[in-house]
Amino acid sequence: MLHPRLRRAALACTFFSLAPCFAQNSSPTKLSDSEWKSLHAAYQDARHRLFAVDGGFEARSFGQHYLARFDGRGVRVVPDRGDWELGLELASFGRDGTRTDALAPHLVRSQHRTLEHVWSDRVTEWYMNGDDGLEHGFDVRTRPQGRRSAVLRAARARDLGVRVQDDRLGARRSTARANSP
């Protein structure tokens, strides 16, 4: 019987030696189709998993070639190559006139590919890292009180350096980089 650390190392070597097969989506000849599909699903899940790091979590998007960093307030997306980055965070939620500022989530939880910011008993913001990139959404469990429009207001932490043209019919990349609150 192998020592647990040696067993994990052997499994890791086997797993990484199959990586070229995963990239080509071709089954090694000694595995059944169901074994291959199960192993391929585990590989894909591991590639898209969120990892705890100092100050939050990180998730890699291999298909879109970027790293998403979560700091407990929002997300910052940094490309593998390029000089841009984009950050987004929830600023407030509720109805016009009675919005609640989103200062800090009550709870941040991560499970496999998903990260949640629980802002209140009514609003949870979520991110899911998958094959198609980073998906983002909100679960609003109850209607905010009042009659005005319901609002989820986001703030850009950083922008792409893109400026909308004066005629509002197009946009151009600007050399000036701006931060906005």
Contacts in CASP RR format, 6 or more apart in sequence:
PFRMAT RR
TARGET T0000
AUTHOR 0000-0000-0000
METHOD contacts of the structure
MODEL  1
MLHPRLRRAALACTFFSLAPCFAQNSSPTKLSDSEWKSLHAAYQDARHRL
FAVDGGFEARSFGQHYLARFDGRGVRVVPDRGDWELGLELASFGRDGTRT
DALAPHLVRSQHRTLEHVWSDRVTEWYMNGDDGLEHGFDVRTRPQGRRSA
VLRAARARDLGVRVQDDRLGARRSTARANSP
2 10 0 8 1.000
15 43 0 8 1.000
18 28 0 8 1.000
18 39 0 8 1.000
18 43 0 8 1.000
19 43 0 8 1.000
21 27 0 8 1.000
21 28 0 8 1.000
22 40 0 8 1.000
22 43 0 8 1.000
22 44 0 8 1.000
25 40 0 8 1.000
27 33 0 8 1.000
27 36 0 8 1.000
28 36 0 8 1.000
31 39 0 8 1.000
44 131 0 8 1.000
45 112 0 8 1.000
45 113 0 8 1.000
47 60 0 8 1.000
47 62 0 8 1.000
48 59 0 8 1.000
48 60 0 8 1.000
48 61 0 8 1.000
48 113 0 8 1.000
48 129 0 8 1.000
48 130 0 8 1.000
48 131 0 8 1.000
49 59 0 8 1.000
49 112 0 8 1.000
49 113 0 8 1.000
49 129 0 8 1.000
50 57 0 8 1.000
50 58 0 8 1.000
50 59 0 8 1.000
50 70 0 8 1.000
50 110 0 8 1.000
50 112 0 8 1.000
50 113 0 8 1.000
50 114 0 8 1.000
50 115 0 8 1.000
50 129 0 8 1.000
51 57 0 8 1.000
51 58 0 8 1.000
51 59 0 8 1.000
52 110 0 8 1.000
53 69 0 8 1.000
55 71 0 8 1.000
55 72 0 8 1.000
56 69 0 8 1.000
56 70 0 8 1.000
56 71 0 8 1.000
56 72 0 8 1.000
56 108 0 8 1.000
57 69 0 8 1.000
57 70 0 8 1.000
57 110 0 8 1.000
57 115 0 8 1.000
58 67 0 8 1.000
58 68 0 8 1.000
58 69 0 8 1.000
58 70 0 8 1.000
59 67 0 8 1.000
59 68 0 8 1.000
59 70 0 8 1.000
59 113 0 8 1.000
59 115 0 8 1.000
59 127 0 8 1.000
59 129 0 8 1.000
59 134 0 8 1.000
60 66 0 8 1.000
60 67 0 8 1.000
60 68 0 8 1.000
60 129 0 8 1.000
61 67 0 8 1.000
61 68 0 8 1.000
61 129 0 8 1.000
61 130 0 8 1.000
61 133 0 8 1.000
61 134 0 8 1.000
63 131 0 8 1.000
63 133 0 8 1.000
64 133 0 8 1.000
64 134 0 8 1.000
65 79 0 8 1.000
65 80 0 8 1.000
65 81 0 8 1.000
66 77 0 8 1.000
66 78 0 8 1.000
66 79 0 8 1.000
66 80 0 8 1.000
67 77 0 8 1.000
67 78 0 8 1.000
67 80 0 8 1.000
68 75 0 8 1.000
68 76 0 8 1.000
68 77 0 8 1.000
68 127 0 8 1.000
68 129 0 8 1.000
68 134 0 8 1.000
69 75 0 8 1.000
69 76 0 8 1.000
69 77 0 8 1.000
69 78 0 8 1.000
70 108 0 8 1.000
70 115 0 8 1.000
70 127 0 8 1.000
72 104 0 8 1.000
72 105 0 8 1.000
72 108 0 8 1.000
72 117 0 8 1.000
73 89 0 8 1.000
73 90 0 8 1.000
73 104 0 8 1.000
73 105 0 8 1.000
73 117 0 8 1.000
74 87 0 8 1.000
74 88 0 8 1.000
74 89 0 8 1.000
74 90 0 8 1.000
74 117 0 8 1.000
74 157 0 8 1.000
75 87 0 8 1.000
75 88 0 8 1.000
75 89 0 8 1.000
75 127 0 8 1.000
75 134 0 8 1.000
75 136 0 8 1.000
76 85 0 8 1.000
76 86 0 8 1.000
76 87 0 8 1.000
76 157 0 8 1.000
76 158 0 8 1.000
77 85 0 8 1.000
77 86 0 8 1.000
77 87 0 8 1.000
77 134 0 8 1.000
78 85 0 8 1.000
79 85 0 8 1.000
84 160 0 8 1.000
84 161 0 8 1.000
85 158 0 8 1.000
85 160 0 8 1.000
86 156 0 8 1.000
86 157 0 8 1.000
86 158 0 8 1.000
86 159 0 8 1.000
86 160 0 8 1.000
87 156 0 8 1.000
87 157 0 8 1.000
87 158 0 8 1.000
88 136 0 8 1.000
88 154 0 8 1.000
88 155 0 8 1.000
88 156 0 8 1.000
88 157 0 8 1.000
89 102 0 8 1.000
89 154 0 8 1.000
89 155 0 8 1.000
89 157 0 8 1.000
90 102 0 8 1.000
90 117 0 8 1.000
90 119 0 8 1.000
90 125 0 8 1.000
90 152 0 8 1.000
90 153 0 8 1.000
90 154 0 8 1.000
90 155 0 8 1.000
91 101 0 8 1.000
91 102 0 8 1.000
91 153 0 8 1.000
91 154 0 8 1.000
91 155 0 8 1.000
92 99 0 8 1.000
92 100 0 8 1.000
92 101 0 8 1.000
92 102 0 8 1.000
92 151 0 8 1.000
92 153 0 8 1.000
93 99 0 8 1.000
93 100 0 8 1.000
93 102 0 8 1.000
93 119 0 8 1.000
93 120 0 8 1.000
93 123 0 8 1.000
93 144 0 8 1.000
93 151 0 8 1.000
93 152 0 8 1.000
93 153 0 8 1.000
94 100 0 8 1.000
94 123 0 8 1.000
94 144 0 8 1.000
94 150 0 8 1.000
94 151 0 8 1.000
94 152 0 8 1.000
95 144 0 8 1.000
95 145 0 8 1.000
95 146 0 8 1.000
95 147 0 8 1.000
95 148 0 8 1.000
95 149 0 8 1.000
95 150 0 8 1.000
95 151 0 8 1.000
96 148 0 8 1.000
96 149 0 8 1.000
96 151 0 8 1.000
97 148 0 8 1.000
98 144 0 8 1.000
98 145 0 8 1.000
98 146 0 8 1.000
98 148 0 8 1.000
99 151 0 8 1.000
99 153 0 8 1.000
100 119 0 8 1.000
100 120 0 8 1.000
102 119 0 8 1.000
105 117 0 8 1.000
105 118 0 8 1.000
105 119 0 8 1.000
105 125 0 8 1.000
106 118 0 8 1.000
106 119 0 8 1.000
106 120 0 8 1.000
107 116 0 8 1.000
107 117 0 8 1.000
107 118 0 8 1.000
108 115 0 8 1.000
108 116 0 8 1.000
108 117 0 8 1.000
108 118 0 8 1.000
109 115 0 8 1.000
109 116 0 8 1.000
109 118 0 8 1.000
110 116 0 8 1.000
113 128 0 8 1.000
113 129 0 8 1.000
113 130 0 8 1.000
114 126 0 8 1.000
114 127 0 8 1.000
114 128 0 8 1.000
114 129 0 8 1.000
115 126 0 8 1.000
115 127 0 8 1.000
116 124 0 8 1.000
116 125 0 8 1.000
116 126 0 8 1.000
116 127 0 8 1.000
117 124 0 8 1.000
117 125 0 8 1.000
117 126 0 8 1.000
118 124 0 8 1.000
119 125 0 8 1.000
121 141 0 8 1.000
122 140 0 8 1.000
122 141 0 8 1.000
122 142 0 8 1.000
122 144 0 8 1.000
123 138 0 8 1.000
123 139 0 8 1.000
123 140 0 8 1.000
123 141 0 8 1.000
123 152 0 8 1.000
124 138 0 8 1.000
124 139 0 8 1.000
124 141 0 8 1.000
125 136 0 8 1.000
125 137 0 8 1.000
125 138 0 8 1.000
126 136 0 8 1.000
126 137 0 8 1.000
126 138 0 8 1.000
126 139 0 8 1.000
127 134 0 8 1.000
127 135 0 8 1.000
127 136 0 8 1.000
127 137 0 8 1.000
128 134 0 8 1.000
128 135 0 8 1.000
129 135 0 8 1.000
138 152 0 8 1.000
140 150 0 8 1.000
140 152 0 8 1.000
143 150 0 8 1.000
144 150 0 8 1.000
155 180 0 8 1.000
155 181 0 8 1.000
156 180 0 8 1.000
157 179 0 8 1.000
157 180 0 8 1.000
158 177 0 8 1.000
158 179 0 8 1.000
158 180 0 8 1.000
159 177 0 8 1.000
159 178 0 8 1.000
159 179 0 8 1.000
159 180 0 8 1.000
160 173 0 8 1.000
161 173 0 8 1.000
161 174 0 8 1.000
161 176 0 8 1.000
161 177 0 8 1.000
161 178 0 8 1.000
162 171 0 8 1.000
162 172 0 8 1.000
162 173 0 8 1.000
162 174 0 8 1.000
163 171 0 8 1.000
163 172 0 8 1.000
163 173 0 8 1.000
163 174 0 8 1.000
164 170 0 8 1.000
164 171 0 8 1.000
165 171 0 8 1.000
165 172 0 8 1.000
END
